[in-house]
Amino acid sequence: MTLDSASAALFDAVVRRNPAEAEFHQAVFEVLEAIQPAVRRDPSLRDAALLERVCEPERQALFRVVWTDDAGRAHVNRGFRVGFSSALGPYKGGLRFHRDVTLGTVKFLAFEQIFKNALTGLGLGAGKGGSDFDPAGRSDAEVMRFCQSFMTELHRHLGPYTDVPAGDIGVGAREIGYLFGQYKRLTNRFDAGTLTGKPTLLGGSPARPEATGYGTVYFLDAVLGAAGTGLDGLTAAVSGSGNVAFHAIAKLRELGARPVTCSDSTGSVHDPAGIDLDVLHEVKNVRRARLTAYAERVPSAQYVAGETPWEVPCDVALPCATQNELDEQAALALTKNGVLAVAEGANMPCTPAAVRVFREAGIALAPGKAANAGGVATSAFEMQQNAARERWSFAETDRRLKETMTAIHTACLTTADDHDVPGDYVAGAAIAGFRTVAEAMSGLGLV
Ligand code: NDP
């Protein structure tokens, strides 16, 4: 599919106005391309510069973060927070701490969040933030000092009705706890609904840590269900070994599939017996060690440095690590090995060339905007619980998560059908999300 001339001109303008932000350009192009069936059919979607507005962030904060390490040395990092769209609710989206984070990374993630959050139907705007701070190898005390310094600037931009961050790569319950502690101190309020993904004792929702991984598997199960099959007995290749990957592996096992891989930024593990969750938990979550330690502990496992999991024969693939981690060559290998469906636990993990390979081969591709929306949906549940001073049970939260993922799946499928691209989840997700946000923007007038 190509862009019509108006969309192509808009894309050129986005590239010109946001130089050297390749990931953001990629995310914008993918959405403009995926929504072509809708903008061709309904010219009113071009009215009032809706497309131009949706590609321009409402606000962007860029700030210096100074902190000291355990030896007393001072370090300088850069902090970011992009509020992309508040048409449907307060800005909502995670914080990423990783050495490669740039403004372009944060903008791509915040842009994706617009459509994802719209798909949840839970009244969420879109934002994202983070820093080029690298938490790897840092002590708890160093991470805490960094988080406190980061929040000292960020806090003025936040609030339960303004902007509500959560975690992402490098930001888990520990970091959210430190960030919330500093926010509470600076504002003199226990405003729990300002950050989600908190430890349970501080108002965190049950099932929030599990939600993104579980939700991705619920979505994948629905994709297979629509094709008349299910997860039971299937072999799964999963990448990553962080929050999303870990809980995706757990849910895959629970539903009868056999996840045989996981990975980190230096290599991947292949364990034909099925990934052992207890060992993975001990290695990654308790010791914060590298995956080589998993292979040392598990005789059936092999660790291959520098490799991704995509050459391993599998029925379903779940990229759950980072953007552009599954390229054309990997997509060809998966296709050759007969993969049935791919579900993106990570944001934009498949390169455009990989997406093309899957589409041409007729392999169901569940895009991150839809498949990993369970995380932000459960963050919305956390906000609801904080506002009502309630605590739901794990089972109740998980039930609502599953219901939300099923509803998103249905919305993607019916929207794709309505636009004559049946079974195209990439188009269905982008069009359904865009239509919702476009309608809200129209209702708000020119703001
Ligand atoms: P974590 O920090 O918990 O884990 C990230 C994992 O990805 C680690 O195993 C990490 O390995 C690996 N990784 C990071 N960079 C690379 C790379 N360049 N190549 C290969 N592997 C890499 O993050 P999450 O699990 O929370 O996030 C994973 C993905 O899911 C991201 O795309 C995120 O945006 C997305 N996501 C997360 C949500 C959430 O609720 N947490 C919600 C929706 C989407 P290493 O330890 O070596 O760095």
Residues whose N, C-alpha, C, O or C-beta is under 5 A from the ligand:
A	BS01	NDP	G167 D168 I169 G170 T212 G240 S241 G242 N243 V244 A245 S263 D264 S265 T266 C320 A321 T322 Q323 G345 A346 N347 N372 G375
